[in-house]
Amino acid sequence: MLIKRHTIQTLQARKGRDPIVALTAYDHPSAVVADQSGVDLILVGDSVGPVVLGYANTLPVTEDEMVHHARAVVRGTHRSFVVADLPFMSDRTPEHTLVVAGRLMKEALVQAVKIEGCNPPQLSAIEALVHHGIPVVGHLGFTPQHLHQFGGFKVQGKTPEAAERILDQAHRLEQTGIALLVLELVPEDLAARITLELGIPTIGIGAGRHCDGQIQVFHDLLGLHVGHVPRHARRYLDGGTLFAQAIARYAQDVRSGSFLDVEAPGYVRQD
């Protein structure tokens, strides 16, 4: 049976009806597992920096690194809609944004790109992308590329004035042409209001129960993320411990000489 890949249209049709399941992943094996598990949207986030590459935050991630990881993810999918983050400073001019997004679309074959924020550079970049037929996912609330401006990982929109500003930004992004909107680290009531007022789906991460979908990081779900784990993350498996135990058993078997024992549990015959 032919499996059809999700499109912007199929995801938008789910608004208010069927929650969108989204996951951030960074490589081919993770993408295969996510795709086969029924994930609707996979985001190749610039969070690849701190989660996979060992960077302190997302800011050092390069265009080439995003293309490299996005290409691997797309090769592992048949059903999921794949979105790639535009790395920090991709929006310095609309022309540069088009070059970076064009690489992600042509070389990595993603189906959309995501851009953080709603300042004049981002609005101009989104207009250029939409004009050239590139679907765009917006991102408001806590935007990691503005980490230093926010002074750390902090919930945004807690005061009435800040909430109104984010609501206004959400409307402006929709008017500019984004197809979906990620809301990160905003109060639940604000996320609910944005979700109700917008005609496009919202996808929450640390934004409460009322968004049109939820997104988490592959490594957080499986307990594989070393370092800072967000409070909103939900762990479904203690993968780090399980992996460490398995590798320790392997090391013990090699040192004891039993690694190639064909009668040992777990041995996979090669014939």
C-alpha angles and dihedrals in degrees: 000000000000112000113214121214118235116255134198087262095053091047094047090050089061094064111128091356115063121016116241114237110213131177134182113229135165113194145038100264092048091048092050091052093045094046094048090047092061102258109165099203130023118197118202093207129196081235081091082091100067097023101048111005099046098241120149091239142342097281100089094053110119134215090247092052092052092050091047095052095038091053091053092049095049090052088058097053137079103158109025122089106237122215125182128204119240103232125239115298094013087123098057088113130004089239092056091046090055091051094051094042090046091056091050091050098042103033102030096029095221117165098225143000131229126222127190125227140009107249123125094273092053094045091051091047092050092050090052093047094048090046089057094048099257114141113230131205114203127215126205138167112040105013111189094213087064092051096126092046090054093044095236141327099331135155111254129212098034096137122063090245093050092046092052090049092054091045090052090048091052091055091047092051091050091050090050090057113263115157100208135011128218114207113198127188099347127136115274095240091053092049089049092052093048091047091051096048100044124079092212127072121268122213117203133211111178088347102111137248104307104071120108090247144000132234130197135168119264092228093049093052092051099040094247100120115107118204125012115021114190118242091236093058117108117208116214097175137023091228096160092060093043092050092047091051092050093049091047089054090050091051091049092050092050092050093046093048094241098108094101095041103130091205094055118109112265097022111145114210115227097207 
